[in-house]
Each structure stands twice: as C-alpha cells, then as structure tokens.
Amino acid sequence: MNMSSLNTTHQFDVIIVGSGGAGLSLALSLPHHYNIAVLAKAPLTEASTYYAQGGVAAVLDETDSIQQHIDDTMIAGAQLCELDAVKHTVEGGKPSVDFLLKHGVQFTLDDAEQLHLTREGGHSQRRIIHAADATGKAISTTLVQRAQEQKNLTIFENYIAIDLITTEKLGIDEQKNRAVGLYALNEKTGKVHTFLAPFTALACGGAMKAYLYTSNPDIATGDGIAMAYRAGCRVANMEFNQFHPTCLYHPQARSFLITEAMRGEGAYLRLPEGERFMLRFDERAELAPRDIVARAIDFEIKRLGIRHVWLDITHKPAEFVKEHFPTLYTRLLELGIDITKDMIPVVPAAHYTCGGVVVDEHSQTDISGLYAIGETSYTGLHGANRMASNSLLECFVYGMSAAQHIQSQFNPEVSLPAVPEWDDSQVTDADEDVVILQNWDELRQTMWNYVGIVRTSKRLKRALHRIEMLKREITEYYEDYQVSKNLIELRNLVLVSEMIVRCAMERKESRGLHYTLDYLELAPELRKTILTPPDFKVSQPLVNEEVEPALG
C-alpha cells in the first residue's frame, strides 16, 4: 500500500530504506505479520537493480562447482575478498535463484527449457542466469509488484532519508548504541517525517554519482554509507570503486551501459584502426576482470588522445545478436547504431562501490538494530574488485540473511524511546540553490580528475584539500537553510568522497581497482582499510588471517 498521510510520525516493526533488490528481498523475506515501511526517494524501480543488464551469478550447472565460483571471486578480487563472506554468498546462489523464481521472475530459458547460463568476465564457467539483456528490469519490476501486493508493507515514495536516530544521539545511556529509526524528507510536501522502529535497514545503493561520468541512476549518492558513518558505524575499503569498462559514448545516452555479457558472448574491443588491444594487457583478453579491462581502455584513450574505443560484435550472426541482446539492439538502433553491422563507441564509467558499511554475515552493522545490505554494505565479498554479476547475488543472500536475523531478535514487547520531531525553527529557506549546483559540479569534477581509474599521491592530496573546503561550505549551508533533496544528497556525497580519498591515501600499493603510479607493486600483506567515526581513524587489519596470503 502507498502512503500519503498528514501525520509526520510513523511507527513500524522494520524500516527499509531503498527499493532495489537488496531492500525488497529483505521486505519479502520477513513474516507477513510484521508491519514494514519501505522508503524510496524516487519511483520504486528507480534503483541500480533495475538497470542491471547482466544477471545473477549462481552455481547451477553440474560442470560447475561452489569451489570454482569461490576461486574465481578471490582471483577477481585480487585475493582481498574475505573467504567466509565469499563462501556464504556463493553457497547462497541456489537459494537466491529459488527465491526469485518463487516470486515469478521470468529468466531466459535454453532449448531444453532450463535456465540459460551465460558467461561474463572473471568467471571460468557459464553461471550467469539472466532475462535476455535486461535482467535487472525483470527482477525489479517483479519484486516491486510483489511488494505492492503485500498488505503489511507501507510504501513511501519520494521520501529521502536524512539521518538515523540512535539512543546515543538521544542521550540515552545504554550498554550498546541502538538504532530506533530515522528522519526523512517528503520531497512533495517539503515536510520532514519521523520514522520509528526497532529495526532499520539501509539498502540505498552505492555512491558512484560522486563521479562526473557514471553508469548509475541519480539515486546513487551514498546516502546509506554517509548516514551510517555519522551514526557511528565503521566503513571499509572505499578506495575500490569499479569503473565499468563499456559505457556507451553518445551525447544522447551518457549513462547507458553495454552489458559485460556481450564480451562474454564473443565481442571484441578495438582501436579506431580496428586493432584488438586487450591481448596486450591480459591473456584473458576481453574476458579479463573489469579493473584490468577498464584500465586498458583508459590507457589507450590517453595514449592515442581519442575519446573512446570500439566494442565489436558484428562478426556474430545478426539473429544471434538480436536474440541475446534485444534491449541493446533496439535502444542503440534508436541512436543510429545497428550493432549487427556497426561497432559501438564505449568508454569506462564509474559503476560500483565495492566498499561500504561494515557488516557481519547477517548484514548487522556496528549499531544494534541497524542493517546494511547490497551496495551500501561492505560484506567482504568483493575485495579489491567486484566480479560481474556477484552484486545482485549479494543483495539476495544478505537480504535473506538479514530477515532471518531480525526474526531471531524480534521482541514485540520492546518499547521505543520518545523521539523529538525534526526541528527546523532556526533555519530559513535558501535564497539561492546555485551554491548547491556549483558545489555538486565541482565535487564530481574533482573526483573524476584526481580519484579516477589511475591515481597518484599528489592527485589524492589535491582532491582531499578541495573536498575538505567543499565539506565546510556544505556543512555551513546545511546548518543555515531548510533541507532539500539536492542538499541532503550533496552532504552525503561530499562525506563519502572524503572517505574514498582517505582510504585511497592509506593504500600504498596497486591492487584491483586501486591503481596508483606511486606504488605499482602489490604489498606483501593483505589488508583492508577501515575508517572509524567520527574522525576517520584508519586501521588496516589483515584479511583471511587463517590462510596464506596469495598475491595472485
């Protein structure tokens, strides 16, 4: 049911921020007698899940194995993945697929009417289930429909979360800091609402709108990561930002992704004169992990002074291309590109936040009653580079794990403390929003130029200096004026951008997605970068201490 009430205080059993695969898998896995709120700051399908083209990685074929999927993930993650998290996720592959099938997601079948499996970069086997080349759309629309049908779910569209409410913030002396809800802005009315619950889950995606060029929808402003950090949660590995190698280079479609499955089905990357170049960088060529492919394209673009490279699948039969990539074929034809005959101009674009809020196997954060799921979280699965189609899998595995944990902790007798309403009596309406626009543009340009695919210590230092100045300006603006969606997002983005830079400055090696010209070699030990609030105290504990550090 959708909500439009004059009341500005709402009480629930569970509050879920985000309506993508992570949030809805949690919502649909909880018991039907729980009273659940789902907050979405845009229409329900406006989440990264909807735009995912590839699919869900899962071991379903008898020629494949759990161990092979684990090994592929560890290699793609430059051995920085946490083994327990990888095992937990990969073993959840079959249950995740069963969950999606149970809710009616229509995946592509093969000639034998079995789930068709495709292959993507980093995978040694065909293990990607998909719905043609629009898997995310199929999953998102199906789960949204199920959520709308479920009577115990109250959906709040166009509500953007501002900050978490915790016992510590309320000055309540408890043994452990506990989340009791959040404040959220109703964008339509401009009023701030209070949402209270013993359990809150942040499933609001990543932060790749911090970059000038991104494949992400506008919602990806790091809201969950920023809110959790401000509330007292640790954040890890923010230096690892994945740039998808193949985003369409076209003035009318600046964030349109060309699925990795196209390279999985045999597409080549070419230079303007037609030369294939990936074999010069990696023996796996176009099927190398994303960090390697993106860096190779970036190198060639800078070396030759060109604006893009070409992705070519014209050597495959036209019917094969149309059957496997119907969405891409239709969309690109609208832009004057016939992919059965024409090569596709592509560039790398910021795509995925591999770091995030530190959680355990149940998606539980450092704060009791607070969960983080999907791209908002750091589970340890992705390490230094996310392998294709592991992200959707992570959403479902950890969404279901969070649901089990909430059930085990649920106590209907628990009472929530009194919480004051949002106080905006000391602020005024902003006289000019141009300040927000200027800072937004400057932040994203700074991140793209100084904290991109290739980094240096000098660039990172410059970025931090500018970000700290922007943060001061934005904080002052936030304290003086009424909140707006743009201001809330900018406040979150500048904080998350600072985390990215601080983590990058701590990593004195080139590993996975973090590539610096000042430290080209791998460090001898495996370490994850952890930021502890409130002052960005950095620690780098060892990963997988029980196994020999493999530097693959």
C-alpha positions as CSV (number, residue, x, y, z in Angstrom):
1,M,0.0,0.0,0.0
2,N,1.2,3.5,-0.8
3,M,1.2,6.1,2.0
4,S,0.0,9.7,1.9
5,S,-0.8,10.8,5.4
6,L,-0.8,14.2,7.1
7,N,0.7,12.6,10.2
8,T,4.5,13.1,10.3
9,T,5.4,10.4,12.9
10,H,5.2,6.8,11.9
11,Q,5.9,3.6,13.9
12,F,6.8,0.2,12.3
13,D,8.4,-3.1,13.2
14,V,11.0,-2.7,10.4
15,I,12.0,0.3,8.3
16,I,13.8,-0.4,5.0
17,V,15.5,2.5,3.1
18,G,15.7,1.5,-0.6
19,S,13.5,-0.3,-3.1
20,G,16.1,-2.2,-5.1
21,G,16.9,-5.9,-5.0
22,A,18.5,-5.7,-1.5
23,G,15.7,-3.8,0.2
24,L,12.8,-5.8,-1.4
25,S,14.5,-9.2,-0.9
26,L,14.5,-8.3,2.8
27,A,10.9,-7.0,2.8
28,L,9.6,-10.1,1.0
29,S,11.5,-12.5,3.3
30,L,10.1,-11.2,6.6
31,P,7.0,-12.7,8.1
32,H,3.7,-11.2,6.8
33,H,2.5,-10.1,10.2
34,Y,5.4,-7.6,10.6
35,N,4.5,-4.0,9.9
36,I,7.1,-2.8,7.4
37,A,7.9,0.6,5.9
38,V,9.8,0.8,2.6
39,L,11.2,4.3,1.8
40,A,12.2,5.1,-1.8
41,K,13.5,8.6,-2.7
42,A,12.2,8.2,-6.3
43,P,9.8,5.8,-8.0
44,L,10.2,2.3,-6.7
45,T,12.0,0.9,-9.8
46,E,14.5,3.8,-9.8
47,A,17.3,1.7,-8.3
48,S,20.5,0.3,-9.6
49,T,18.9,-3.2,-9.7
50,Y,16.5,-2.0,-12.4
51,Y,19.4,-1.0,-14.7
52,A,21.5,-4.2,-14.2
53,Q,21.8,-5.9,-17.6
54,G,23.9,-8.9,-16.9
55,G,22.4,-11.3,-14.4
56,V,22.8,-13.2,-11.2
57,A,25.9,-15.5,-10.7
58,A,25.0,-18.9,-9.2
59,V,26.3,-22.4,-9.4
60,L,23.6,-24.3,-11.1
61,D,25.3,-26.5,-13.8
62,E,26.8,-29.9,-13.0
63,T,30.1,-29.0,-14.7
64,D,30.5,-26.0,-12.3
65,S,31.2,-26.1,-8.5
66,I,31.0,-23.9,-5.4
67,Q,34.7,-24.0,-5.1
68,Q,35.2,-22.8,-8.7
69,H,32.9,-19.8,-8.1
70,I,34.8,-19.1,-4.8
71,D,38.2,-19.3,-6.6
72,D,37.0,-17.0,-9.5
73,T,35.7,-14.5,-7.0
74,M,39.0,-14.5,-5.0
75,I,41.1,-14.0,-8.2
76,A,38.9,-11.2,-9.5
77,G,39.0,-9.5,-6.1
78,A,42.8,-9.6,-6.1
79,Q,42.7,-12.0,-3.2
80,L,41.4,-9.3,-0.9
81,C,38.0,-10.9,-0.6
82,E,37.2,-12.3,2.9
83,L,36.9,-16.0,2.5
84,D,33.9,-16.5,4.9
85,A,31.9,-13.9,3.1
86,V,32.7,-15.4,-0.3
87,K,31.6,-18.9,0.9
88,H,28.4,-17.5,2.5
89,T,27.5,-15.7,-0.7
90,V,28.3,-18.4,-3.2
91,E,26.6,-21.1,-1.2
92,G,23.5,-18.8,-1.2
93,G,23.4,-18.9,-5.0
94,K,20.8,-21.7,-5.5
95,P,18.5,-20.4,-2.6
96,S,18.6,-16.9,-4.2
97,V,17.6,-18.2,-7.6
98,D,14.8,-20.2,-5.9
99,F,13.6,-17.1,-4.1
100,L,13.5,-15.2,-7.4
101,L,11.7,-18.0,-9.3
102,K,9.2,-18.3,-6.4
103,H,8.3,-14.7,-6.8
104,G,7.8,-15.1,-10.5
105,V,10.9,-13.6,-12.2
106,Q,11.0,-14.7,-15.8
107,F,14.5,-15.7,-16.7
108,T,15.7,-16.7,-20.2
109,L,15.5,-20.5,-20.9
110,D,17.6,-22.6,-23.2
111,D,16.3,-25.1,-25.9
112,A,15.8,-27.7,-23.2
113,E,13.6,-25.3,-21.2
114,Q,16.2,-25.0,-18.5
115,L,17.7,-21.7,-17.2
116,H,20.1,-20.4,-19.8
117,L,23.5,-19.7,-18.4
118,T,25.9,-17.1,-19.9
119,R,29.4,-16.2,-19.0
120,E,31.0,-12.9,-18.0
121,G,34.4,-11.5,-17.2
122,G,36.3,-13.3,-14.5
123,H,34.1,-16.4,-14.5
124,S,35.6,-19.7,-15.5
125,Q,32.2,-21.2,-16.2
126,R,28.8,-20.3,-17.6
127,R,27.0,-19.5,-14.4
128,I,25.0,-16.2,-15.1
129,I,21.2,-16.6,-15.1
130,H,19.6,-13.7,-16.9
131,A,16.5,-12.3,-18.6
132,A,17.9,-11.6,-22.0
133,D,20.0,-8.5,-21.5
134,A,17.6,-6.7,-19.1
135,T,17.8,-8.9,-16.0
136,G,17.6,-6.1,-13.5
137,K,14.4,-4.8,-15.1
138,A,12.8,-8.2,-14.9
139,I,13.9,-8.7,-11.2
140,S,13.0,-5.1,-10.2
141,T,9.5,-4.9,-11.8
142,T,8.6,-8.4,-10.4
143,L,9.7,-7.7,-6.8
144,V,8.1,-4.2,-6.8
145,Q,4.8,-5.8,-7.9
146,R,5.1,-8.4,-5.1
147,A,5.8,-5.7,-2.6
148,Q,2.8,-3.6,-3.8
149,E,0.6,-6.7,-3.3
150,Q,1.7,-7.4,0.2
151,K,-0.6,-5.7,2.7
152,N,1.9,-5.5,5.6
153,L,4.2,-3.3,3.5
154,T,3.6,0.5,3.5
155,I,5.5,2.2,0.7
156,F,6.7,5.8,0.9
157,E,7.8,7.1,-2.5
158,N,9.7,10.3,-2.9
159,Y,10.9,10.2,0.7
160,I,14.7,10.8,1.2
161,A,16.3,9.7,4.5
162,I,18.2,12.5,6.2
163,D,19.8,10.9,9.3
164,L,19.4,7.9,11.6
165,I,18.0,8.3,15.1
166,T,20.0,6.3,17.7
167,T,19.9,6.0,21.5
168,E,23.4,7.6,21.6
169,K,22.1,10.7,19.7
170,L,19.1,10.9,22.1
171,G,21.4,10.9,25.1
172,I,20.1,7.6,26.4
173,D,22.7,5.7,28.4
174,E,22.5,2.1,27.1
175,Q,25.2,-0.6,27.0
176,K,25.2,-0.6,23.2
177,N,24.2,2.1,20.8
178,R,20.9,1.2,19.2
179,A,19.0,2.4,16.1
180,V,15.4,3.5,16.7
181,G,14.5,5.0,13.3
182,L,15.3,7.9,11.1
183,Y,14.2,11.3,9.8
184,A,13.1,11.6,6.2
185,L,12.1,14.4,3.9
186,N,8.8,14.1,2.0
187,E,10.0,15.7,-1.2
188,K,6.5,16.5,-2.4
189,T,5.4,18.5,0.7
190,G,8.8,19.6,2.0
191,K,8.0,18.3,5.5
192,V,10.4,16.1,7.5
193,H,8.8,12.9,8.9
194,T,9.9,10.8,11.8
195,F,10.0,7.0,11.3
196,L,10.4,4.8,14.4
197,A,11.2,1.1,14.5
198,P,13.3,-1.4,16.5
199,F,14.9,-2.5,13.2
200,T,16.2,-0.3,10.4
201,A,17.9,-1.5,7.2
202,L,19.9,0.7,4.8
203,A,19.6,-0.7,1.2
204,C,20.0,2.5,-0.7
205,G,22.8,1.6,-3.1
206,G,26.3,3.0,-3.7
207,A,27.9,6.3,-4.3
208,M,29.1,6.5,-7.9
209,K,27.3,9.8,-8.5
210,A,30.4,11.2,-6.8
211,Y,32.0,10.9,-10.3
212,L,31.4,13.0,-13.3
213,Y,30.7,10.1,-15.6
214,T,28.8,7.1,-14.2
215,S,26.5,4.3,-15.3
216,N,24.4,4.7,-12.1
217,P,21.0,6.3,-11.8
218,D,20.6,9.6,-9.9
219,I,19.8,7.9,-6.6
220,A,23.4,6.6,-6.1
221,T,24.6,9.4,-3.8
222,G,26.0,7.3,-0.9
223,D,23.1,8.1,1.4
224,G,23.2,4.9,3.5
225,I,27.0,4.9,3.8
226,A,27.1,8.5,5.0
227,M,24.2,8.2,7.4
228,A,25.6,5.0,9.0
229,Y,29.0,6.7,9.4
230,R,27.5,9.8,11.0
231,A,25.7,7.4,13.4
232,G,28.9,5.7,14.4
233,C,29.4,2.7,12.0
234,R,32.7,1.7,10.6
235,V,33.2,1.9,6.8
236,A,35.7,-0.1,4.9
237,N,37.6,-0.3,1.5
238,M,36.1,2.8,0.0
239,E,39.2,3.2,-2.3
240,F,37.9,0.4,-4.5
241,N,35.5,2.0,-7.0
242,Q,34.7,-0.1,-10.0
243,F,34.6,1.6,-13.4
244,H,32.6,-0.4,-15.9
245,P,34.7,-0.8,-19.0
246,T,31.9,-0.3,-21.5
247,C,29.5,2.6,-21.1
248,L,28.1,3.9,-24.4
249,Y,29.8,7.0,-25.6
250,H,27.0,9.1,-27.1
251,P,25.7,12.6,-26.4
252,Q,22.1,11.4,-26.1
253,A,22.8,8.5,-23.7
254,R,25.5,9.5,-21.2
255,S,24.9,6.7,-18.7
256,F,23.8,3.8,-20.9
257,L,25.7,0.6,-20.1
258,I,26.8,-2.0,-22.6
259,T,26.5,-5.3,-20.7
260,E,29.5,-7.4,-20.0
261,A,27.6,-10.4,-21.3
262,M,28.3,-9.0,-24.8
263,R,32.0,-9.7,-24.3
264,G,31.0,-13.0,-22.7
265,E,29.4,-13.9,-26.0
266,G,32.4,-13.0,-28.0
267,A,32.5,-9.2,-28.7
268,Y,36.0,-7.7,-29.2
269,L,37.4,-4.4,-28.1
270,R,39.1,-2.5,-30.9
271,L,41.0,0.7,-31.5
272,P,40.0,3.2,-34.3
273,E,42.0,1.4,-36.9
274,G,40.4,-2.0,-36.0
275,E,43.2,-3.5,-33.9
276,R,42.2,-5.7,-30.9
277,F,44.3,-4.5,-28.0
278,M,43.2,-6.4,-24.9
279,L,45.7,-9.3,-25.5
280,R,48.5,-6.9,-25.0
281,F,47.2,-6.4,-21.4
282,D,45.9,-9.8,-20.3
283,E,45.9,-13.3,-21.7
284,R,42.1,-13.4,-20.9
285,A,41.7,-10.5,-23.4
286,E,38.1,-9.1,-23.3
287,L,37.1,-11.6,-20.5
288,A,39.7,-10.2,-18.0
289,P,38.2,-8.8,-14.8
290,R,36.7,-5.3,-15.0
291,D,39.5,-3.4,-13.4
292,I,42.0,-4.7,-16.0
293,V,39.7,-4.0,-18.9
294,A,38.8,-0.5,-17.7
295,R,42.4,0.4,-17.1
296,A,43.5,-0.9,-20.5
297,I,40.8,1.2,-22.2
298,D,41.7,4.3,-20.1
299,F,45.4,3.8,-21.1
300,E,44.7,3.5,-24.8
301,I,42.4,6.5,-24.8
302,K,45.1,8.6,-23.1
303,R,47.9,7.2,-25.2
304,L,46.2,7.9,-28.5
305,G,44.3,11.0,-27.5
306,I,41.0,9.5,-28.5
307,R,37.6,9.9,-26.9
308,H,36.5,6.2,-26.9
309,V,37.3,2.8,-28.2
310,W,35.0,0.4,-30.1
311,L,33.1,-2.7,-29.0
312,D,32.5,-5.0,-31.9
313,I,30.1,-8.0,-32.2
314,T,29.5,-7.7,-35.9
315,H,31.3,-11.0,-36.6
316,K,28.5,-12.9,-34.9
317,P,25.3,-13.8,-36.9
318,A,22.7,-11.0,-36.8
319,E,20.0,-13.3,-35.4
320,F,22.3,-14.4,-32.6
321,V,22.9,-10.8,-31.6
322,K,19.3,-9.8,-31.7
323,E,18.2,-12.8,-29.7
324,H,20.8,-12.4,-27.0
325,F,20.7,-8.6,-26.8
326,P,17.2,-7.4,-27.7
327,T,17.2,-4.4,-25.4
328,L,20.6,-3.2,-26.5
329,Y,19.8,-3.8,-30.2
330,T,16.5,-1.7,-30.0
331,R,18.0,1.1,-27.9
332,L,21.1,1.5,-30.0
333,L,19.1,1.4,-33.2
334,E,17.2,4.4,-31.9
335,L,20.5,6.2,-31.6
336,G,21.5,5.2,-35.2
337,I,23.8,2.3,-34.3
338,D,22.9,-1.2,-35.7
339,I,25.0,-3.5,-33.5
340,T,24.7,-6.3,-36.1
341,K,26.6,-4.1,-38.6
342,D,28.2,-1.2,-36.6
343,M,30.8,-1.1,-33.8
344,I,29.7,0.5,-30.6
345,P,31.7,3.5,-29.2
346,V,32.4,2.8,-25.5
347,V,34.3,4.4,-22.5
348,P,34.7,3.4,-18.9
349,A,32.3,5.0,-16.3
350,A,32.1,4.8,-12.5
351,H,29.9,1.9,-11.8
352,Y,30.0,0.2,-8.4
353,T,31.1,1.0,-4.8
354,C,33.0,-2.1,-3.6
355,G,33.4,-0.7,-0.1
356,G,30.7,0.4,2.3
357,V,29.3,0.0,5.8
358,V,31.0,-2.9,7.7
359,V,28.5,-5.7,8.4
360,D,28.6,-9.4,9.5
361,E,27.1,-12.4,7.7
362,H,23.6,-11.2,8.9
363,S,24.0,-7.7,7.4
364,Q,24.2,-6.4,11.0
365,T,26.3,-3.2,11.4
366,D,28.2,-1.9,14.5
367,I,24.9,-0.4,15.8
368,S,22.3,-2.7,17.3
369,G,19.1,-3.0,15.2
370,L,20.8,-1.4,12.1
371,Y,21.4,-3.4,9.0
372,A,23.1,-2.5,5.7
373,I,22.5,-4.6,2.6
374,G,23.7,-4.6,-1.0
375,E,26.0,-1.9,-2.4
376,T,25.6,0.2,0.8
377,S,27.4,-2.6,2.7
378,Y,30.9,-4.0,3.0
379,T,30.5,-7.7,3.4
380,G,34.0,-8.7,2.3
381,L,32.7,-10.4,-0.8
382,H,34.2,-8.1,-3.5
383,G,37.7,-7.4,-2.2
384,A,39.6,-5.1,-4.5
385,N,37.3,-5.7,-7.4
386,R,33.8,-7.0,-7.8
387,M,33.3,-9.8,-10.2
388,A,30.5,-9.4,-12.7
389,S,27.0,-10.5,-11.5
390,N,28.1,-11.2,-7.9
391,S,26.4,-7.9,-6.8
392,L,22.8,-9.0,-7.4
393,L,23.6,-12.3,-5.8
394,E,24.9,-10.5,-2.7
395,C,21.7,-8.5,-2.5
396,F,19.5,-11.6,-2.2
397,V,21.8,-13.6,0.0
398,Y,22.3,-10.9,2.6
399,G,18.7,-9.6,2.3
400,M,17.5,-13.1,3.3
401,S,20.2,-13.4,6.0
402,A,19.1,-10.1,7.5
403,A,15.5,-11.3,7.5
404,Q,16.4,-14.4,9.5
405,H,18.4,-12.3,12.0
406,I,15.6,-9.8,12.5
407,Q,13.2,-12.7,13.2
408,S,15.6,-14.2,15.7
409,Q,15.9,-10.8,17.5
410,F,12.3,-9.7,17.2
411,N,10.6,-8.9,20.5
412,P,7.1,-7.3,20.3
413,E,7.4,-6.2,23.9
414,V,10.3,-3.8,23.3
415,S,9.2,-0.2,23.6
416,L,10.8,2.7,21.7
417,P,12.0,5.8,23.4
418,A,10.4,9.2,23.0
419,V,11.9,11.0,20.0
420,P,11.7,14.7,19.3
421,E,10.2,15.8,16.0
422,W,12.6,17.4,13.4
423,D,13.4,21.0,14.5
424,D,13.8,23.5,11.7
425,S,12.8,26.5,13.7
426,Q,16.3,28.0,13.5
427,V,16.8,27.8,9.7
428,T,15.4,29.7,6.7
429,D,14.6,29.0,3.1
430,A,17.6,29.0,0.8
431,D,17.8,32.2,-1.2
432,E,19.9,30.7,-4.0
433,D,20.3,27.0,-4.9
434,V,23.1,27.8,-7.3
435,V,25.5,27.2,-4.4
436,I,24.4,23.5,-4.3
437,L,24.7,23.2,-8.1
438,Q,28.2,24.7,-8.1
439,N,29.5,22.5,-5.3
440,W,27.9,19.4,-6.9
441,D,29.7,20.0,-10.2
442,E,33.0,20.9,-8.6
443,L,32.9,17.8,-6.4
444,R,32.2,15.4,-9.3
445,Q,34.8,17.0,-11.5
446,T,37.4,16.8,-8.7
447,M,36.7,13.1,-8.1
448,W,36.9,12.3,-11.8
449,N,40.1,14.1,-12.4
450,Y,42.0,13.2,-9.3
451,V,40.5,10.0,-7.9
452,G,39.7,8.0,-11.1
453,I,41.0,4.9,-12.7
454,V,44.6,5.9,-12.3
455,R,45.8,7.8,-9.2
456,T,48.8,9.4,-7.7
457,S,49.6,10.6,-4.2
458,K,49.7,14.2,-5.4
459,R,46.3,14.0,-7.1
460,L,44.8,12.5,-4.0
461,K,46.3,15.2,-1.8
462,R,44.8,17.9,-4.1
463,A,41.4,16.1,-4.1
464,L,41.3,15.9,-0.2
465,H,42.2,19.6,0.1
466,R,39.4,20.7,-2.2
467,I,36.8,18.2,-0.7
468,E,37.5,19.5,2.8
469,M,36.8,23.0,1.6
470,L,33.6,21.9,-0.1
471,K,32.6,20.0,3.0
472,R,32.9,23.1,5.2
473,E,30.8,25.1,2.8
474,I,28.1,22.4,2.5
475,T,28.0,21.9,6.3
476,E,27.5,25.6,6.8
477,Y,24.8,25.7,4.2
478,Y,23.1,22.6,5.8
479,E,23.0,24.3,9.2
480,D,21.6,27.6,7.9
481,Y,18.9,26.5,5.4
482,Q,15.9,24.3,5.1
483,V,16.8,20.8,3.8
484,S,16.1,19.8,0.2
485,K,16.8,16.6,-1.7
486,N,19.7,18.1,-3.5
487,L,21.3,19.4,-0.3
488,I,20.8,16.1,1.5
489,E,22.4,14.2,-1.4
490,L,25.3,16.7,-1.7
491,R,26.0,16.5,2.0
492,N,26.2,12.7,1.7
493,L,28.3,12.7,-1.5
494,V,30.9,15.0,-0.1
495,L,31.3,12.9,3.0
496,V,31.6,9.6,1.0
497,S,34.0,11.3,-1.4
498,E,36.2,12.2,1.5
499,M,36.1,8.5,2.7
500,I,37.1,7.4,-0.8
501,V,40.1,9.7,-0.9
502,R,41.2,8.9,2.7
503,C,41.1,5.2,2.1
504,A,43.0,5.6,-1.2
505,M,45.7,7.6,0.5
506,E,46.2,4.8,3.0
507,R,46.7,2.0,0.4
508,K,50.4,2.1,-0.6
509,E,50.1,-0.5,-3.4
510,S,48.3,-1.1,-6.7
511,R,45.7,-3.8,-6.2
512,G,42.5,-4.4,-8.1
513,L,40.5,-1.2,-8.7
514,H,43.0,1.0,-6.8
515,Y,45.9,1.7,-9.2
516,T,48.4,4.3,-8.3
517,L,51.5,5.3,-10.2
518,D,53.4,5.9,-7.0
519,Y,53.0,2.3,-5.7
520,L,52.8,0.0,-8.7
521,E,53.6,-3.2,-6.9
522,L,51.4,-5.4,-4.6
523,A,52.1,-5.0,-0.9
524,P,53.4,-8.2,0.8
525,E,50.4,-8.4,3.1
526,L,46.6,-8.4,2.5
527,R,44.9,-5.6,4.3
528,K,41.5,-3.9,4.3
529,T,41.1,-0.2,5.0
530,I,38.7,0.6,7.8
531,L,37.5,4.2,8.7
532,T,36.2,4.6,12.3
533,P,34.0,7.6,13.1
534,P,33.9,10.3,14.0
535,D,37.4,11.4,13.0
536,F,38.4,9.0,10.2
537,K,40.7,7.0,12.3
538,V,42.2,4.4,10.0
539,S,43.1,0.8,10.7
540,Q,44.1,-1.9,8.2
541,P,43.7,-5.3,9.8
542,L,44.7,-8.4,7.9
543,V,42.2,-10.3,5.8
544,N,41.9,-14.1,5.8
545,E,44.5,-14.5,8.6
546,E,43.8,-18.2,8.7
547,V,45.2,-18.7,5.1
548,E,48.4,-17.9,3.4
549,P,48.2,-14.5,1.7
550,A,48.0,-15.3,-2.0
551,L,49.1,-12.4,-4.2
552,G,47.6,-13.7,-7.5
